[in-house]
C-alpha cells in the first residue's frame, strides 16, 4: 500500500497518525541541528561559528523553538500518538524568539517578510490543532464501544481530551494576538505601540494565555503514555486511577489560569503577582499526585527494565527536576532575578524537552511493534537510552548554575567566568546527537523488510490479562481495526 493518493487523502486514523509522526521526526532533526549550532556558538567565549552575527543567532534560537514546540513535540504527542492510539483504545528567518514579542517583532525591528511568514505558519498550525482537538473530543465523546464508559477508559484516552479542551480555548486567543501584530506591521494599526495609544503588554498577556496551557499540551499525553508503560512493566495497575484522572484534569484547568507567571518583570501589582505565585504552586499538587501514583505503582511490583520502562522512569526523573525548579521560578520575588536567565532555559528544557521527549521515546518503543508489526532491537534501544541520558543531563543541568550566576539567555557571547559550564553544556549536546543517531538506527532496523522478528499481538506478555484493547488485535492492526465493535463487560485486576 504505497499509493501516494492514499497517504494524501486518507481518513484512516492510523495513516494520519503516521503522517504526524513523520512530520515530528523531520522537524525534530532540524530543530536538533539548530540546537547543536547554538551550543557550538556558546562552547567558548567570543565569536565562534557565526562570526559575530547576533541576528543570525536569534534566528537559530527562534527556528529551534518553533520547530521543536509547534512541529515536533505537539504533532508527535497529540497528533501522532493520539490519532494512532485513541480510536483503538476506545475503539532567512525571524529573530524574534518563539514568543514574537513586540516591539522586536514590529516593522521597525524586522522590516522583511520573515515575521509575516511566521505569523502565517502559526495560523495554519493553529487551525490544524483546533480541528484536531474537535476531532479527538468528538471521537472520545461519541464513538466509544459498548461498555466503554469514561471511568473504564485508559489513562491515555483521558489525557487527550484534557489536552484538547485547553487547546480549543487558547488557540483562538493566540490567533487574535498574532493577527493584531500582523495588522500593526502591515496596516498601520497601533495595538502594540504605546506612543499612539497601544500597549505591548497586551500582546504578552494574549500570547501567554495560550503559551502556558501550551506547555501542558505535550506533558498531559506524556502522563497517559507513562501510566500505561509503568503499569505494564510493573505488573500492577497504576495506583489511584481516579486520582490520576482528576489530577490530569486539575493540571489542565490550573494550567490555563497561571499565564502571567511568565510576566513578573513587566510591572504587575503585588496582588496580581501573589495570585499567580500561589496558583502556580498549587499545580505542583496535581503534578505530585501523578508522580507519587507512578512510584506507588512501581513499589512492590515485578519491574522489567525494558527500553520503554527505562525511558518512562527517565521521563519521571527529568520531569521531577523540571517541576522542582518550576516551584522556584513560581515565586515572583525570585523570578524577577531569574527571569530570562539560563535558569529558565534549564527549567523548561527539563520539563518540555526531556520530560516530554523521553515520554515520546518511551511510547515509541512501547507501541512500535504494534505499528510496524516487527520487534525493535532491545539492546540497541537500551544503548540509545543510556547515551541520550548521559548527553542531556550534562547539557541542561549546568544551565541552572549559569542562570544563578546571572547569565542572560538569547545572547551569543558571554564573559570568561561562564566558560566552564558552557563548555560542559556544549559537550553534553554532542553526546545527545550520538544518542539520537542510535535512535534512527533502531527505527531503521525495526522498519526494515529484512527484520523477520514479527511482533505478537501482545508483545509484553499480557495476553492473559490485557488491560487495553490494542493488545487484543493483530500487529500491525488491519486497515479497519475491528471487524465488529468489542463489548466491554468488566474490568479485570492484575493477578499476582
C-alpha positions in Angstrom: 0.0 0.0 0.0 2.5 2.7 -1.2 0.0 4.6 -3.2 0.7 8.3 -2.5 -3.0 9.2 -3.0 -3.8 7.0 0.0 -1.5 9.0 2.2 -2.5 12.4 0.9 -6.3 11.8 1.2 -6.6 9.1 3.8 -9.2 9.4 6.6 -7.8 6.4 8.4 -6.6 7.3 11.9 -3.5 5.1 11.6 -2.4 6.8 8.4 -3.0 10.2 9.8 -1.1 9.4 13.0 1.9 8.1 10.9 2.0 11.3 8.9 2.1 13.3 12.2 5.0 11.1 13.3 6.9 11.7 10.1 6.4 15.5 10.4 7.6 15.2 14.0 10.7 13.3 13.0 11.7 15.8 10.3 11.1 18.8 12.5 12.9 17.1 15.4 16.0 16.5 13.3 16.0 20.1 12.0 15.4 21.5 15.5 18.2 19.4 17.0 20.6 20.6 14.3 19.8 24.2 15.2 20.3 23.5 18.9 23.8 22.0 18.2 24.7 25.1 16.2 23.6 27.2 19.2 25.8 25.1 21.6 28.7 25.3 19.2 28.5 29.1 19.2 28.3 29.1 23.1 31.1 26.5 23.5 33.6 29.2 24.3 33.5 32.9 25.0 33.8 35.3 22.0 32.6 34.8 18.4 32.7 31.2 17.2 30.9 29.8 14.2 28.5 32.8 13.5 31.2 35.4 13.0 29.5 37.9 15.4 26.2 37.9 13.6 23.9 38.2 16.6 20.7 38.4 14.4 21.6 35.0 12.9 22.0 33.7 16.5 18.5 34.9 17.3 17.2 33.3 14.1 18.6 30.0 15.2 17.0 30.4 18.6 13.6 31.2 17.1 13.8 28.4 14.5 14.8 25.8 17.1 11.9 26.8 19.4 9.3 26.9 16.7 10.4 23.6 15.2 10.6 21.7 18.5 7.4 23.1 20.1 4.9 23.5 17.2 6.2 21.0 14.7 7.9 18.2 16.8 6.5 17.7 20.3 2.9 18.8 19.6 2.5 16.8 16.4 4.2 13.7 17.9 2.3 13.8 21.2 -1.2 14.8 20.3 -1.3 14.3 16.5 0.8 11.1 16.2 0.1 9.2 19.5 -3.5 10.5 19.7 -4.5 9.6 16.1 -2.8 6.2 16.3 -4.0 5.1 19.7 -7.3 6.8 20.7 -9.6 5.1 18.2 -8.0 1.7 19.0 -8.1 2.3 22.8 -11.8 3.2 22.8 -12.2 1.5 19.6 16.1 33.6 6.2 14.4 33.9 9.3 12.7 35.6 12.1 14.9 36.6 15.0 12.1 37.4 17.4 12.2 34.3 19.7 9.2 31.9 19.8 7.1 34.5 21.7 7.2 37.0 18.8 7.0 39.9 21.3 6.7 43.5 20.0 8.5 45.8 19.6 11.2 43.3 18.5 8.7 41.7 16.1 7.4 45.1 14.8 8.1 46.5 11.4 10.9 48.7 12.6 13.0 45.9 14.0 12.1 43.2 11.4 11.2 45.0 8.2 11.3 42.0 5.9 8.7 39.3 5.4 10.1 36.7 7.8 7.8 37.7 10.8 4.8 37.8 8.5 5.6 34.3 7.2 6.0 33.1 10.9 2.5 34.5 11.7 1.0 32.7 8.6 2.6 29.4 9.6 1.2 29.8 13.2 -2.3 30.5 11.8 -2.1 27.3 9.7 -0.7 25.3 12.6 -3.4 26.7 14.9 -6.2 25.8 12.5 -4.8 22.3 12.3 -4.7 22.0 16.1 -8.2 23.3 16.6 -9.7 20.9 14.0 -7.6 18.0 15.5 -8.9 18.9 19.0 -12.5 18.9 17.8 -11.9 15.5 16.2 -10.5 14.0 19.4 -13.2 15.4 21.6 -15.9 14.2 19.2 -14.4 10.7 18.8 -14.0 10.1 22.6 -17.4 11.5 23.4 -19.5 9.7 20.7 -17.5 6.7 19.4 -16.7 4.6 22.5 -17.5 1.0 22.2 -20.3 -0.7 24.1 -19.5 -0.8 27.8 -16.5 1.6 27.4 -17.6 4.2 29.9 -15.2 7.1 30.7 -14.3 5.6 34.0 -13.2 2.4 32.2 -11.2 4.4 29.6 -7.4 4.0 29.7 -5.5 7.0 31.2 -4.0 7.9 27.8 -7.6 8.3 26.5 -8.3 10.6 29.4 -5.2 12.7 28.7 -6.3 13.5 25.1 -9.5 15.5 25.8 -7.9 17.1 28.8 -5.3 18.4 26.3 -7.7 19.2 23.6 -10.0 21.4 25.6 -7.3 23.9 26.6 -6.1 23.9 23.0 -9.6 24.8 21.8 -9.9 27.6 24.3 -6.4 29.1 24.0 -5.6 28.9 20.3 -8.2 31.5 19.2 -6.6 33.9 21.7 -3.2 33.3 20.1 -4.8 33.8 16.6 -6.2 37.2 17.8 -2.8 38.3 19.2 -0.8 37.5 16.1 -3.5 39.0 13.8 -3.2 42.2 15.7 0.6 42.0 15.3 0.1 41.4 11.6 -2.1 44.5 11.2 0.4 46.5 13.2 3.1 45.5 10.8 1.2 45.9 7.6 -1.9 48.2 8.1 -0.5 50.8 10.5 -2.7 49.8 13.4 -1.3 50.6 16.9 -2.3 47.7 19.2 1.3 47.4 20.5 2.6 51.0 20.0 2.5 52.9 23.3 3.3 56.2 21.5 0.0 56.0 19.7 -2.2 54.6 22.5 -1.3 50.9 22.2 0.1 48.6 24.9 2.9 46.0 24.2 2.0 44.2 27.4 -1.5 43.4 25.9 0.3 41.1 23.4 2.2 39.4 26.2 -1.0 38.6 28.1 -2.7 37.3 25.0 0.3 35.2 23.9 0.9 33.8 27.4 -2.8 32.9 27.8 -2.1 30.5 25.0 1.6 29.9 25.8 1.2 28.4 29.3 -1.6 25.9 28.5 0.6 25.0 25.5 3.4 23.7 27.7 1.0 21.2 29.2 -0.1 20.0 25.7 3.0 17.8 25.5 3.0 16.9 29.2 -0.6 15.7 29.6 -0.4 13.0 26.8 3.0 12.1 28.2 1.3 11.4 31.6 -1.0 9.0 29.9 1.8 7.2 28.0 3.9 6.8 31.1 0.9 5.5 33.1 0.4 2.7 30.5 4.1 1.8 30.5 4.6 1.9 34.3 1.5 -0.3 34.8 2.6 -2.9 32.1 6.3 -3.2 33.3 5.5 -3.2 37.0 2.8 -5.9 36.7 0.4 -3.7 38.6 -2.4 -1.2 37.8 -1.5 2.4 38.2 -2.1 3.4 41.8 -5.2 5.5 42.2 -6.9 5.5 38.8 -9.5 8.2 39.7 -6.8 10.3 41.4 -4.7 10.3 38.3 -7.8 11.2 36.2 -8.7 14.2 38.4 -5.0 15.2 38.7 -4.8 15.5 34.9 -8.0 17.5 34.8 -6.7 19.8 37.5 -3.5 20.3 35.7 -5.3 21.2 32.5 -7.6 23.7 34.3 -5.0 25.3 36.5 -2.5 25.4 33.7 -4.9 27.8 31.9 -5.1 30.2 34.8 -1.4 30.9 35.6 -0.2 32.6 32.4 1.2 35.7 33.9 3.9 33.9 36.0 5.9 34.5 32.8 5.4 38.2 33.2 6.5 39.0 36.8 9.0 41.6 35.4 6.5 43.7 33.4 5.2 45.7 36.4 2.3 43.7 37.7 0.9 44.9 41.0 1.7 42.9 44.2 -1.8 41.3 44.5 -1.7 40.0 40.9 1.8 38.6 41.5 0.6 37.0 44.7 -2.3 35.3 42.9 -0.1 33.9 40.1 2.6 32.8 42.5 0.0 30.8 44.6 -1.9 29.4 41.6 1.4 28.2 40.1 2.5 26.5 43.2 -0.9 24.7 43.5 -0.2 23.0 40.2 2.6 21.2 42.0 0.0 19.3 44.0 -1.7 17.7 41.0 1.7 17.0 39.4 2.9 15.4 42.7 -0.2 13.2 42.7 0.8 11.8 39.3 4.4 11.3 40.3 3.6 9.5 43.6 1.0 7.4 41.8 3.7 6.2 39.4 6.1 5.5 42.2 3.4 3.6 44.2 2.6 1.5 41.1 6.3 0.5 40.8 6.6 -0.1 44.5 6.5 -3.8 45.2 5.9 -4.6 41.5 7.8 -7.1 39.4 9.6 -4.4 37.4 11.0 -5.3 34.0 13.6 -2.7 32.8 12.9 -2.9 29.1 13.6 0.1 26.9 10.1 1.6 27.3 10.3 1.4 31.1 13.8 2.9 31.1 12.5 5.9 29.1 9.4 6.2 31.3 11.4 6.2 34.5 13.9 8.7 32.9 10.9 10.9 31.9 9.6 10.9 35.5 13.0 11.8 36.9 13.7 14.6 34.4 10.2 16.0 34.7 10.5 16.0 38.5 13.7 18.1 38.3 11.9 20.5 36.0 8.9 20.7 38.3 11.1 21.4 41.3 12.8 24.3 39.5 9.4 25.5 38.4 8.4 25.9 42.1 11.5 28.2 42.5 10.6 30.3 39.5 6.9 30.4 40.6 8.0 32.7 43.4 7.7 36.2 41.9 10.4 37.6 44.1 12.9 35.0 42.9 11.7 35.1 39.4 12.5 38.8 39.0 16.1 37.8 39.5 16.0 34.6 37.4 13.7 35.8 34.6 15.3 35.5 31.1 18.4 33.8 32.5 19.7 30.3 31.8 17.9 29.1 34.9 14.6 29.5 33.0 16.1 27.7 30.0 17.1 24.8 32.2 13.7 24.7 33.8 11.6 24.5 30.6 14.0 22.2 28.8 13.9 19.7 31.7 10.1 19.8 31.6 9.4 20.0 27.9 12.5 18.8 26.1 13.4 15.9 28.4 10.2 15.1 30.3 8.1 15.1 27.1 10.7 13.8 24.6 11.7 10.9 26.8 8.0 10.0 27.1 7.8 10.1 23.2 10.7 7.7 23.1 9.1 5.5 25.7 5.8 5.4 23.8 7.6 4.7 20.5 9.4 1.6 21.9 6.2 0.5 23.7 3.9 0.6 20.7 6.4 0.3 17.7 5.7 -3.4 17.4 2.0 -2.7 17.1 2.7 0.0 14.5 5.3 -1.9 12.3 4.4 -5.5 13.2 8.1 -6.1 13.9 10.0 -6.0 17.2 12.7 -3.4 17.9 16.3 -4.5 18.8 16.2 -4.3 22.6 20.0 -3.9 23.2 20.2 -1.0 20.8 17.1 0.6 22.4 18.8 0.5 25.8 22.0 1.9 24.3 20.0 4.7 22.9 18.5 5.4 26.3 21.8 5.5 28.2 23.7 7.6 25.6 20.8 10.1 25.5 20.6 10.2 29.3 24.3 10.9 29.7 24.0 13.6 27.0 21.0 15.6 28.0 21.9 16.0 31.7 25.4 17.5 31.2 23.7 19.7 28.5 21.0 21.1 30.7 22.0 20.8 34.4 24.9 23.3 34.2 22.4 25.9 32.9 21.0 26.2 36.4 24.4 27.4 37.7 24.8 29.8 34.7 21.3 31.2 35.5 22.0 31.6 39.2 25.2 33.4 38.2 23.2 35.8 36.1 23.9 34.7 32.5 21.1 36.0 30.3 19.5 33.9 27.6 19.4 34.7 23.9 22.9 36.3 24.0 25.6 34.6 21.8 28.6 35.9 23.8 29.4 36.0 27.5 32.3 36.7 29.9 35.0 34.2 30.6 33.5 33.5 34.0 30.8 31.4 32.4 33.2 29.5 30.1 33.4 26.3 32.1 29.8 25.4 32.5 29.1 26.4 28.8 31.9 24.1 27.6 30.3 21.2 29.6 26.9 22.0 28.3 28.1 22.0 24.7 29.9 18.8 25.2 26.7 17.2 26.5 24.8 18.3 23.4 27.3 16.5 21.2 26.7 13.3 23.2 23.0 13.8 22.8 23.4 13.8 19.0 25.2 10.5 19.2 22.2 9.1 21.1 19.7 10.4 18.6 21.7 8.7 15.8 21.3 5.4 17.8 17.5 6.1 17.7 17.4 6.3 13.9 19.4 3.0 13.8 16.7 1.4 15.9 13.9 2.8 13.7 15.7 1.7 10.5 16.3 -1.9 11.8 12.7 -2.1 13.2 11.0 -0.9 10.0 13.4 -2.8 7.6 11.8 -5.5 5.5 14.8 -7.7 6.4 13.7 -7.7 10.0 11.9 -11.1 10.4 11.2 -10.8 14.1 7.4 -10.5 13.9 5.6 -8.8 16.8 3.0 -10.8 18.6 -0.4 -9.2 19.2 0.7 -8.6 22.8 4.5 -8.5 22.9 4.7 -7.6 26.6 3.2 -10.9 27.7 -0.1 -9.5 29.0 -2.2 -11.9 26.8 -3.8 -13.5 29.9 -4.9 -10.1 31.2 -4.9 -7.4 28.6 -5.8 -4.1 30.2 -6.2 -2.1 26.9 -7.7 -3.1 23.6 -4.7 -2.6 21.4 -3.2 -5.8 22.7 -6.2 -7.8 21.5 -5.7 -7.0 17.8 -3.0 -8.2 15.4 0.3 -6.4 14.8 0.1 -4.2 12.8 -3.7 -3.7 13.0 -5.8 -4.2 10.0 -6.8 -1.2 7.9 -10.2 -1.4 9.6 -9.0 -2.3 13.1 -12.1 -4.1 14.4 -14.4 -6.3 12.3 -17.1 -5.7 14.9 -17.1 -3.5 17.9 -15.8 -5.3 21.0 -18.1 -5.1 24.0 -16.5 -4.2 27.3 -18.3 -6.2 30.0 -16.0 -5.9 33.0 -12.5 -4.7 34.0 -10.0 -7.1 35.4 -7.5 -6.6 38.1 -3.9 -7.9 38.0 -3.4 -11.4 39.3 -0.3 -11.9 41.4 
